[in-house]
Amino acid sequence: MRVKPAVPAFDRLVASGRRLTESWAGSPRAVDVLTALGCLGLMALDLPGLAAADNSLTGPAAAVVLTLGCATLLVRRRQPWISYLAALLFIGWLHEFTLIQFALYSVGRYRGRRAGILATLGYLGFALVMFCMPDWPAPRGETLSGFLSVVVPIGVLASAVGIAAYRHDLVAELTARRAESAVLHAVQQERTSVARDVHDFVGRELTLLTVRSEVLSMRARETSYGPDFEELADTARRAHLVLNEIIVQRGERASTPGVEGLAALAEESGRAGSPVRLTMDQDAHGLSPLRQAAVYRVVQECLTNAAKHAHGETIDVAITTDGPRLRIAVSNALPARTPGRAPVSAGSGTASMSERVRSLGGTLTATRTRTSYEVVATLPRG
């Protein structure tokens, strides 16, 4: 009887273990655990010396004390002062300077420049007092030189690195918030643009309805249908006024073009150095003005992105109808060599493009590979 090896089950087990390892390794708790273990490993090198007569610790007792001291690094993000006080205790009791480096870094990293400077000054003052004590193990003649050559650089360097990391975190958070703000602003602008398009297109239809109703009411004035046409004209006029009140026009910006403007858009991109191959079904001309504006907006943003990241490459634009849905596919090859300076891009254009498609009940996906970039949007035709 042959037994088939459980290769798929083993592969799934390995894959799940890999995902668990990757997620755990990138967590802050994992970093704290590795930091505590690294500090314990460095202090373990001094374990034989800690059992000497100057601190009256045996080997097992010293190992326990060092482990407890390093365990304070597990809470260094929320309470870095605990590690700092434990490190000062180690200096005065065990003459151990390893933990203080991690503690000063943690204070500077998670409490900022002022706290890092105060912690460094406190450490230097405490260490200087310890160096001047009669029972310090170093010879008296080397106390000042040892203090200046070892104690001061240890504290200043560790604290400076922590403060620099704190400033880097602040800059990264500020950059992320600016990018988020840019995306939100782009989404809001796109919503305003959609509102303008609604005002232009729907307002035009309401105006035609009002005029037509007034004409019909005049023609049917002597019939029983005259009052009904007059009421219809008044209703259309009131709807137009409500539309003007809800959607406030800002500036003189014109409404977004429809699919008729795609040819000019492709020609403009070609003159800029990025040729476009445009294919479009004739059914796209029968879309509503709002959907045509969405098609134009998606293609425009895709051409802009391609000009930024793949200048000179040919861009394929395909607009096809598939039953009740319209499909917009824009793809381009990516250059083999990345330019020396990356183009400025906050990702707000993609966010506004997605907002436009989502507002009409559609979906948008962007796929990037090593050699190409493709954006696919689908919209309901009706």
Sine and cosine of phi, psi and omega as CSV:
sin_phi,cos_phi,sin_psi,cos_psi,sin_omega,cos_omega
0.00,0.00,0.83,-0.55,-0.01,-1.00
-1.00,-0.05,0.65,-0.76,0.01,-1.00
-0.94,-0.34,0.83,-0.56,0.01,-1.00
-0.97,0.23,0.73,-0.68,0.00,-1.00
-0.92,0.39,0.63,-0.78,-0.02,-1.00
-1.00,0.10,0.90,0.44,-0.04,-1.00
-0.92,0.39,-0.72,0.70,0.01,-1.00
-0.86,0.51,-0.67,0.74,0.01,-1.00
-0.90,0.44,-0.65,0.76,0.03,-1.00
-0.91,0.42,-0.65,0.76,0.03,-1.00
-0.89,0.45,-0.64,0.77,0.03,-1.00
-0.91,0.41,-0.61,0.79,0.03,-1.00
-0.91,0.42,-0.68,0.73,0.03,-1.00
-0.91,0.42,-0.66,0.75,0.00,-1.00
-0.90,0.43,-0.67,0.74,0.02,-1.00
-0.92,0.40,-0.61,0.79,0.06,-1.00
-0.90,0.43,-0.62,0.79,0.03,-1.00
-0.91,0.41,-0.68,0.73,0.03,-1.00
-0.89,0.45,-0.65,0.76,0.03,-1.00
-0.90,0.44,-0.65,0.76,0.01,-1.00
-0.91,0.41,-0.68,0.73,-0.01,-1.00
-0.91,0.42,-0.67,0.74,0.00,-1.00
-0.93,0.38,-0.61,0.80,-0.01,-1.00
-0.96,0.29,-0.62,0.78,-0.05,-1.00
-0.92,0.39,-0.44,0.90,-0.01,-1.00
-1.00,-0.01,0.01,1.00,-0.05,-1.00
-1.00,0.08,0.48,-0.88,0.06,-1.00
-0.87,0.49,-0.58,0.81,0.01,-1.00
-0.88,0.47,-0.63,0.77,0.03,-1.00
-0.90,0.43,-0.63,0.78,0.04,-1.00
-0.89,0.45,-0.65,0.76,0.02,-1.00
-0.91,0.42,-0.64,0.77,0.02,-1.00
-0.90,0.43,-0.70,0.72,0.02,-1.00
-0.91,0.42,-0.58,0.81,0.05,-1.00
-0.90,0.44,-0.71,0.71,0.01,-1.00
-0.90,0.44,-0.66,0.75,0.02,-1.00
-0.92,0.40,-0.63,0.78,0.05,-1.00
-0.89,0.45,-0.67,0.74,0.05,-1.00
-0.90,0.44,-0.66,0.75,0.02,-1.00
-0.90,0.43,-0.62,0.78,0.03,-1.00
-0.90,0.43,-0.62,0.78,0.04,-1.00
-0.93,0.37,-0.64,0.77,0.00,-1.00
-0.96,0.28,-0.41,0.91,0.03,-1.00
-0.91,0.42,-0.40,0.92,0.06,-1.00
-0.91,0.41,-0.43,0.91,0.03,-1.00
-0.99,-0.11,0.16,0.99,-0.06,-1.00
-0.87,0.50,-0.66,0.76,0.05,-1.00
-0.89,0.47,-0.61,0.79,0.00,-1.00
-0.95,0.31,-0.44,0.90,-0.01,-1.00
-0.96,0.30,-0.27,0.96,0.03,-1.00
-1.00,0.00,0.18,0.98,0.01,-1.00
-0.96,0.28,0.03,-1.00,-0.12,-0.99
-0.95,0.30,-0.29,0.96,-0.09,-1.00
-0.96,0.27,-0.24,0.97,0.03,-1.00
-0.76,-0.65,-0.02,1.00,0.11,-0.99
0.81,0.58,0.63,0.78,0.05,-1.00
-0.93,-0.36,0.70,-0.72,0.13,-0.99
-0.99,0.16,0.15,-0.99,-0.01,-1.00
-0.87,0.50,-0.79,0.61,0.03,-1.00
-0.88,0.47,-0.64,0.77,0.01,-1.00
-0.91,0.42,-0.65,0.76,0.03,-1.00
-0.89,0.45,-0.63,0.78,0.02,-1.00
-0.89,0.45,-0.65,0.76,0.02,-1.00
-0.91,0.42,-0.69,0.72,-0.02,-1.00
-0.90,0.44,-0.69,0.73,0.01,-1.00
-0.90,0.44,-0.63,0.78,0.01,-1.00
-0.90,0.43,-0.67,0.74,0.03,-1.00
-0.90,0.43,-0.64,0.77,0.02,-1.00
-0.90,0.43,-0.68,0.73,0.02,-1.00
-0.94,0.35,-0.45,0.89,0.02,-1.00
-0.90,0.44,-0.39,0.92,0.04,-1.00
-0.92,0.40,-0.32,0.95,0.03,-1.00
-0.95,0.31,-0.25,0.97,0.03,-1.00
-0.93,0.36,-0.36,0.93,0.02,-1.00
-0.92,-0.39,0.42,0.91,-0.10,-1.00
-0.93,0.36,-0.39,0.92,0.02,-1.00
-0.96,0.27,-0.66,0.75,-0.01,-1.00
-1.00,0.02,-0.63,0.77,-0.07,-1.00
-0.74,-0.68,0.95,0.32,-0.02,-1.00
-0.93,0.36,-0.33,0.94,-0.01,-1.00
-0.94,0.34,-0.38,0.92,0.05,-1.00
-0.90,0.43,-0.72,0.69,0.05,-1.00
-0.90,0.44,-0.58,0.81,0.00,-1.00
-0.90,0.44,-0.72,0.70,0.01,-1.00
-0.92,0.39,-0.63,0.78,0.05,-1.00
-0.90,0.44,-0.59,0.80,0.02,-1.00
-0.92,0.39,-0.64,0.77,0.07,-1.00
-0.90,0.44,-0.62,0.79,0.07,-1.00
-0.89,0.46,-0.64,0.77,0.03,-1.00
-0.91,0.42,-0.59,0.81,0.01,-1.00
-0.91,0.41,-0.73,0.68,-0.05,-1.00
-0.95,0.30,-0.50,0.87,-0.10,-1.00
-0.99,-0.14,-0.74,0.67,-0.11,-0.99
-0.96,-0.28,-0.05,1.00,-0.05,-1.00
0.83,0.56,0.66,0.75,-0.08,-1.00
-0.93,-0.36,0.84,-0.54,-0.09,-1.00
-0.94,-0.33,0.16,0.99,-0.04,-1.00
-0.97,0.25,-0.73,0.69,-0.07,-1.00
-0.90,0.43,-0.52,0.85,-0.05,-1.00
-0.91,0.42,-0.50,0.87,0.03,-1.00
-0.91,0.42,-0.72,0.70,0.04,-1.00
-0.92,0.40,-0.60,0.80,-0.02,-1.00
-0.93,0.37,-0.70,0.72,0.02,-1.00
-0.90,0.43,-0.63,0.77,0.07,-1.00
-0.88,0.48,-0.68,0.74,-0.03,-1.00
-0.91,0.41,-0.64,0.77,0.02,-1.00
-0.90,0.43,-0.72,0.70,0.03,-1.00
-0.91,0.41,-0.58,0.81,-0.06,-1.00
-0.95,0.30,-0.65,0.76,-0.14,-0.99
-0.94,-0.34,-0.03,1.00,0.05,-1.00
-0.81,-0.59,-0.12,0.99,0.13,-0.99
1.00,-0.09,-0.05,-1.00,-0.14,-0.99
-0.92,0.39,-0.72,0.70,-0.06,-1.00
-0.89,0.46,-0.73,0.68,0.02,-1.00
-0.90,0.43,-0.61,0.79,0.02,-1.00
-0.90,0.43,-0.65,0.76,0.02,-1.00
-0.92,0.40,-0.70,0.72,0.02,-1.00
-0.89,0.46,-0.67,0.75,0.02,-1.00
-0.90,0.44,-0.62,0.79,0.01,-1.00
-0.92,0.38,-0.68,0.73,0.03,-1.00
-0.90,0.43,-0.65,0.76,0.05,-1.00
-0.89,0.45,-0.65,0.76,0.04,-1.00
-0.90,0.44,-0.70,0.72,-0.01,-1.00
-0.90,0.43,-0.67,0.74,0.03,-1.00
-0.90,0.44,-0.68,0.73,0.00,-1.00
-0.91,0.40,-0.67,0.75,0.00,-1.00
-0.92,0.39,-0.58,0.81,0.03,-1.00
-0.90,0.43,-0.64,0.77,0.06,-1.00
-0.89,0.45,-0.67,0.74,0.01,-1.00
-0.90,0.43,-0.61,0.79,0.01,-1.00
-0.92,0.40,-0.46,0.89,-0.01,-1.00
-1.00,0.04,-0.10,1.00,0.02,-1.00
-0.94,0.35,0.57,-0.82,-0.04,-1.00
-0.90,0.43,-0.51,0.86,-0.08,-1.00
-1.00,0.00,0.20,0.98,0.05,-1.00
-0.92,0.39,0.70,-0.72,-0.14,-0.99
-0.91,0.42,-0.41,0.91,-0.03,-1.00
-0.96,0.27,0.51,-0.86,0.07,-1.00
-0.87,0.49,0.52,-0.85,-0.08,-1.00
-0.89,0.46,-0.55,0.84,-0.03,-1.00
-0.94,0.35,-0.34,0.94,-0.02,-1.00
-0.98,-0.20,0.11,0.99,-0.08,-1.00
-0.90,0.44,-0.79,0.61,-0.06,-1.00
-0.92,0.39,-0.70,0.72,0.00,-1.00
-0.91,0.42,-0.63,0.77,0.05,-1.00
-0.91,0.41,-0.61,0.79,0.03,-1.00
-0.90,0.43,-0.70,0.72,-0.05,-1.00
-0.96,0.28,-0.53,0.85,-0.08,-1.00
-1.00,-0.03,-0.33,0.94,-0.07,-1.00
-0.87,-0.50,-0.83,0.56,-0.15,-0.99
-0.92,0.39,-0.75,0.66,-0.05,-1.00
-0.90,0.44,-0.77,0.64,0.02,-1.00
-0.87,0.49,-0.60,0.80,0.00,-1.00
-0.86,0.51,-0.77,0.64,-0.06,-1.00
-0.94,0.35,-0.71,0.70,-0.06,-1.00
-0.91,0.42,-0.69,0.72,-0.04,-1.00
-0.91,0.41,-0.73,0.69,-0.01,-1.00
-0.89,0.46,-0.68,0.73,0.01,-1.00
-0.92,0.39,-0.65,0.76,-0.01,-1.00
-0.90,0.44,-0.65,0.76,0.03,-1.00
-0.91,0.42,-0.65,0.76,0.03,-1.00
-0.90,0.44,-0.67,0.74,0.02,-1.00
-0.91,0.42,-0.64,0.77,0.04,-1.00
-0.89,0.46,-0.64,0.77,0.05,-1.00
-0.91,0.41,-0.59,0.81,0.05,-1.00
-0.89,0.46,-0.70,0.71,0.03,-1.00
-0.91,0.42,-0.61,0.79,0.04,-1.00
-0.90,0.44,-0.65,0.76,0.04,-1.00
-0.90,0.45,-0.64,0.76,0.03,-1.00
-0.89,0.46,-0.69,0.72,0.01,-1.00
-0.90,0.44,-0.66,0.75,0.01,-1.00
-0.90,0.43,-0.66,0.75,0.02,-1.00
-0.91,0.41,-0.65,0.76,0.03,-1.00
-0.90,0.44,-0.66,0.75,0.04,-1.00
-0.89,0.45,-0.67,0.74,0.01,-1.00
-0.90,0.43,-0.64,0.77,0.00,-1.00
-0.94,0.35,-0.59,0.81,0.06,-1.00
-0.91,0.43,-0.66,0.75,0.03,-1.00
-0.90,0.44,-0.66,0.75,0.04,-1.00
-0.89,0.45,-0.66,0.75,0.03,-1.00
-0.90,0.44,-0.63,0.77,0.03,-1.00
-0.90,0.44,-0.64,0.77,0.02,-1.00
-0.91,0.41,-0.70,0.71,0.01,-1.00
-0.89,0.45,-0.63,0.77,0.03,-1.00
-0.91,0.42,-0.64,0.77,0.03,-1.00
-0.91,0.42,-0.65,0.76,0.03,-1.00
-0.89,0.45,-0.67,0.74,0.02,-1.00
-0.90,0.43,-0.65,0.76,0.05,-1.00
-0.89,0.45,-0.64,0.77,0.01,-1.00
-0.92,0.39,-0.61,0.79,0.05,-1.00
-0.90,0.44,-0.64,0.76,0.06,-1.00
-0.90,0.44,-0.63,0.78,0.04,-1.00
-0.90,0.43,-0.66,0.75,0.06,-1.00
-0.89,0.46,-0.64,0.77,0.02,-1.00
-0.89,0.45,-0.65,0.76,0.05,-1.00
-0.89,0.46,-0.67,0.74,0.01,-1.00
-0.90,0.43,-0.65,0.76,0.05,-1.00
-0.87,0.50,-0.69,0.72,0.00,-1.00
-0.87,0.49,-0.71,0.71,-0.06,-1.00
-0.92,0.38,-0.77,0.64,-0.11,-0.99
-0.96,0.27,-0.75,0.66,-0.01,-1.00
-0.93,0.37,-0.62,0.78,0.03,-1.00
-0.88,0.48,-0.61,0.79,0.04,-1.00
-0.90,0.44,-0.68,0.73,0.01,-1.00
-0.92,0.40,-0.62,0.78,0.03,-1.00
-0.92,0.40,-0.59,0.81,0.05,-1.00
-0.90,0.45,-0.71,0.71,0.04,-1.00
-0.89,0.46,-0.64,0.77,0.02,-1.00
-0.90,0.44,-0.65,0.76,0.00,-1.00
-0.90,0.43,-0.75,0.67,-0.02,-1.00
-0.89,0.46,-0.69,0.72,-0.02,-1.00
-0.90,0.43,-0.64,0.77,0.01,-1.00
-0.91,0.42,-0.62,0.78,0.02,-1.00
-0.91,0.41,-0.65,0.76,0.04,-1.00
-0.89,0.46,-0.71,0.70,0.00,-1.00
-0.91,0.41,-0.59,0.81,0.02,-1.00
-0.91,0.41,-0.58,0.81,0.04,-1.00
-0.93,0.37,-0.63,0.78,0.00,-1.00
-0.93,0.36,-0.55,0.84,-0.05,-1.00
-0.97,-0.23,0.45,0.90,-0.06,-1.00
-0.89,0.45,-0.60,0.80,-0.06,-1.00
-1.00,0.06,0.01,1.00,-0.01,-1.00
-0.96,-0.29,0.06,-1.00,0.00,-1.00
-0.96,0.27,-0.21,0.98,-0.02,-1.00
-1.00,0.02,-0.13,0.99,-0.04,-1.00
-0.84,0.53,-0.78,0.62,0.01,-1.00
-0.86,0.51,-0.56,0.83,0.00,-1.00
-0.91,0.42,-0.68,0.74,0.03,-1.00
-0.92,0.39,-0.59,0.81,0.04,-1.00
-0.91,0.42,-0.64,0.77,0.05,-1.00
-0.90,0.43,-0.64,0.77,0.04,-1.00
-0.89,0.45,-0.66,0.75,0.03,-1.00
-0.90,0.44,-0.66,0.75,0.03,-1.00
-0.90,0.43,-0.63,0.78,0.01,-1.00
-0.90,0.43,-0.70,0.72,0.03,-1.00
-0.90,0.44,-0.62,0.79,0.00,-1.00
-0.91,0.41,-0.67,0.74,0.03,-1.00
-0.91,0.42,-0.63,0.78,0.03,-1.00
-0.89,0.46,-0.63,0.78,0.04,-1.00
-0.91,0.41,-0.64,0.77,0.04,-1.00
-0.91,0.42,-0.66,0.75,0.04,-1.00
-0.89,0.45,-0.65,0.76,0.03,-1.00
-0.87,0.48,-0.65,0.76,0.04,-1.00
-0.91,0.41,-0.56,0.83,0.00,-1.00
-0.96,0.28,-0.60,0.80,-0.04,-1.00
-0.96,0.26,-0.71,0.70,-0.06,-1.00
-0.97,-0.23,0.98,-0.19,-0.05,-1.00
-0.99,0.11,0.82,-0.57,0.03,-1.00
-0.96,0.27,0.73,-0.68,0.03,-1.00
-0.84,-0.55,0.88,-0.47,0.00,-1.00
0.98,0.18,-0.16,-0.99,-0.06,-1.00
-0.92,-0.39,0.38,0.92,-0.07,-1.00
-0.92,0.40,0.73,-0.69,-0.01,-1.00
-0.98,0.20,0.29,-0.96,0.02,-1.00
-0.94,0.34,0.35,-0.94,-0.02,-1.00
-0.93,0.36,0.70,-0.71,0.02,-1.00
-0.90,0.43,0.18,-0.98,0.04,-1.00
-0.98,-0.20,-0.38,-0.92,-0.06,-1.00
-0.93,0.37,-0.33,0.94,0.04,-1.00
-0.91,0.42,-0.40,0.92,0.00,-1.00
-1.00,0.08,-0.02,1.00,-0.04,-1.00
-0.93,0.36,-0.59,0.81,0.00,-1.00
-0.89,0.46,-0.70,0.71,0.04,-1.00
-0.91,0.42,-0.59,0.81,0.04,-1.00
-0.90,0.43,-0.68,0.74,0.03,-1.00
-0.91,0.40,-0.64,0.77,0.03,-1.00
-0.90,0.43,-0.65,0.76,0.04,-1.00
-0.89,0.45,-0.65,0.76,0.04,-1.00
-0.90,0.43,-0.63,0.78,0.04,-1.00
-0.90,0.44,-0.64,0.77,0.04,-1.00
-0.91,0.41,-0.47,0.88,0.01,-1.00
-0.99,0.16,-0.09,1.00,0.06,-1.00
0.94,-0.34,0.05,1.00,0.02,-1.00
-0.84,-0.54,1.00,-0.04,-0.04,-1.00
-0.90,0.44,0.51,-0.86,-0.07,-1.00
-0.83,-0.56,0.74,-0.68,0.17,-0.99
-0.97,-0.23,0.96,-0.27,-0.11,-0.99
-0.97,-0.26,0.83,-0.56,0.12,-0.99
-0.80,-0.60,0.73,-0.69,-0.08,-1.00
-0.54,-0.84,0.74,-0.67,0.08,-1.00
-0.94,0.34,0.51,-0.86,0.00,-1.00
-0.92,0.39,-0.42,0.91,0.00,-1.00
-0.90,0.44,-0.35,0.94,-0.01,-1.00
-0.90,0.43,-0.42,0.91,0.01,-1.00
-0.95,0.31,-0.28,0.96,0.01,-1.00
-1.00,-0.01,0.07,1.00,0.02,-1.00
-0.94,0.34,0.33,-0.94,0.07,-1.00
-0.92,0.39,0.39,-0.92,-0.01,-1.00
-0.84,0.54,-0.60,0.80,0.00,-1.00
-0.91,0.42,-0.65,0.76,0.01,-1.00
-0.95,0.32,-0.59,0.81,0.09,-1.00
-0.90,0.45,-0.62,0.79,0.06,-1.00
-0.90,0.44,-0.61,0.79,0.04,-1.00
-0.91,0.42,-0.65,0.76,0.04,-1.00
-0.88,0.48,-0.73,0.69,0.01,-1.00
-0.87,0.49,-0.67,0.74,-0.04,-1.00
-0.91,0.42,-0.67,0.74,0.00,-1.00
-0.90,0.44,-0.74,0.67,-0.02,-1.00
-0.90,0.44,-0.66,0.75,0.00,-1.00
-0.87,0.50,-0.71,0.70,-0.02,-1.00
-0.93,0.37,-0.61,0.79,0.03,-1.00
-0.91,0.42,-0.65,0.76,0.04,-1.00
-0.91,0.42,-0.60,0.80,0.04,-1.00
-0.91,0.42,-0.70,0.72,0.03,-1.00
-0.90,0.45,-0.65,0.76,0.00,-1.00
-0.91,0.42,-0.61,0.79,0.03,-1.00
-0.91,0.42,-0.51,0.86,0.01,-1.00
-0.97,0.26,-0.75,0.66,-0.19,-0.98
-0.98,-0.22,-0.24,0.97,-0.02,-1.00
-0.58,-0.81,0.81,0.58,-0.04,-1.00
-0.90,0.43,0.75,-0.67,-0.01,-1.00
1.00,-0.10,-0.26,0.97,0.01,-1.00
-1.00,0.10,0.50,-0.87,0.01,-1.00
-0.96,0.27,0.67,-0.74,-0.04,-1.00
-0.93,-0.37,0.80,-0.60,0.03,-1.00
-0.99,-0.17,0.84,-0.54,0.02,-1.00
-0.86,-0.51,0.87,-0.50,-0.02,-1.00
-0.79,-0.61,0.84,-0.55,0.03,-1.00
-0.87,-0.48,0.95,-0.33,-0.10,-0.99
-0.80,-0.60,0.42,-0.91,0.06,-1.00
-0.94,-0.34,0.74,-0.67,-0.01,-1.00
-0.76,-0.65,1.00,-0.01,-0.03,-1.00
0.91,0.42,-0.80,-0.60,-0.06,-1.00
-0.99,0.13,0.06,1.00,-0.09,-1.00
-0.83,-0.56,0.45,-0.89,0.06,-1.00
-0.94,-0.34,0.69,-0.72,-0.04,-1.00
-0.90,-0.45,0.78,-0.63,0.05,-1.00
-0.89,-0.45,0.87,-0.49,-0.01,-1.00
-0.82,-0.58,0.84,-0.54,0.03,-1.00
-0.81,-0.59,0.86,-0.52,-0.04,-1.00
-0.69,-0.73,0.47,-0.88,0.06,-1.00
-0.45,-0.89,0.47,-0.88,0.09,-1.00
-0.97,0.24,0.44,-0.90,0.05,-1.00
-0.98,-0.20,0.60,-0.80,0.00,-1.00
-0.90,0.44,0.53,-0.85,-0.01,-1.00
-0.92,0.39,-0.56,0.83,-0.02,-1.00
-0.94,-0.35,0.74,-0.68,0.03,-1.00
-0.98,0.20,0.70,-0.71,0.02,-1.00
-0.89,0.46,0.41,-0.91,-0.06,-1.00
-0.86,0.50,-0.67,0.75,0.02,-1.00
-0.91,-0.42,0.82,-0.57,-0.01,-1.00
-0.94,0.33,0.59,-0.81,0.02,-1.00
-0.92,0.39,0.45,-0.89,0.01,-1.00
-0.96,0.29,0.84,-0.55,0.00,-1.00
-0.41,-0.91,0.80,-0.61,0.01,-1.00
-0.97,-0.24,-0.02,1.00,-0.03,-1.00
0.98,0.22,0.12,0.99,-0.04,-1.00
-0.96,0.28,-0.49,0.87,0.01,-1.00
-0.90,0.44,-0.67,0.74,0.04,-1.00
-0.90,0.43,-0.61,0.79,0.02,-1.00
-0.91,0.42,-0.69,0.72,0.01,-1.00
-0.92,0.40,-0.61,0.80,0.04,-1.00
-0.89,0.46,-0.70,0.72,0.02,-1.00
-0.90,0.43,-0.62,0.78,0.02,-1.00
-0.89,0.46,-0.66,0.75,0.02,-1.00
-0.88,0.48,-0.72,0.69,-0.03,-1.00
-0.93,0.38,-0.67,0.74,-0.01,-1.00
-0.90,0.44,-0.56,0.83,-0.02,-1.00
-0.91,0.42,-0.34,0.94,0.01,-1.00
-0.97,-0.26,0.23,0.97,0.05,-1.00
0.99,0.14,0.33,0.94,-0.02,-1.00
-0.96,-0.26,-0.09,-1.00,0.02,-1.00
-0.74,-0.67,0.41,-0.91,0.01,-1.00
-0.59,-0.80,0.74,-0.68,0.05,-1.00
-0.75,-0.66,0.58,-0.81,0.05,-1.00
-0.84,-0.55,0.80,-0.60,-0.05,-1.00
-0.84,-0.54,0.78,-0.62,0.01,-1.00
-0.85,-0.52,0.76,-0.65,0.12,-0.99
-0.88,-0.48,-0.10,-0.99,0.00,-1.00
-0.92,0.39,-0.48,0.88,-0.13,-0.99
-0.90,-0.44,-0.18,0.98,-0.08,-1.00
-0.49,-0.87,0.25,-0.97,0.05,-1.00
-0.65,-0.76,0.75,-0.66,-0.08,-1.00
-0.68,-0.73,0.68,-0.73,0.09,-1.00
-0.88,-0.48,0.79,-0.62,0.00,-1.00
-0.82,-0.57,0.82,-0.57,0.05,-1.00
-0.81,-0.58,0.64,-0.76,0.07,-1.00
-0.84,-0.54,0.65,-0.76,-0.01,-1.00
-0.73,-0.68,0.60,-0.80,0.15,-0.99
-0.94,0.34,0.70,-0.71,-0.06,-1.00
-0.96,0.26,-0.53,0.84,-0.06,-1.00
-0.99,-0.13,0.00,0.00,0.00,0.00
